[in-house]
Amino acid sequence: MTLHYKWLTQTVATAAQIHPGDLPAIAAHGFKTLINNRPDGEGGPNQPTSKELEEAAREHGIAYVYLPVVPMRYTREQVEAMAQHLKTAATPVLAFCRSGARTEQLFHFTQQLG
């Protein structure tokens, strides 16, 4: 299984939907924290749940954060929470959503905070 991700900084990357079977590759790439920005159930029954992803992440020694964001409905609280997670998380961080675009936009909003 090939892992595709995009670096936004030297310590933060984004990716499309992650599955529990991706965690060995994520760990092998050295990621220390996984941030899930996709609400449970958004993709139907084929989307893994946050709980499944958290369990798989922990099995591979990766910290897990669930911060669901609905596309185009970002709140200041979500942006601030993402910024705080990025400040305190073990790095490198891999954050994801359905395609990676929502997470990338959320990241850019964190950079605009005062």
NORGITA-V742584 format. One line per field, one symbol per residue. ss: DSSP state (H for helix, E for strand, L for the rest). phi: phi as a letter, one per 20 degrees, with the letter a starting at -180 (. if undefined). A space follows every 10 residues. Layout:
ss = ???
phi = ???
This chain:
ss = LLLLLEELLL LEEEELLLLH HHHHHHHHLL LLEEEELLLL LLLHHHLLLH HHHHHHHHHL LLEEEELLLL LLLLLHHHHH HHHHHHHHLL LLEEEELLLL HHHHHHHHHH HLLL
phi = .eedbcfebf ccccbfgedg fefgffffen fdcdddddfg ngenfeeffg fffffffffd mdfccdcfcf gmcfdgffff ffgffffdff dfdddbbfdo fffffggfff feff
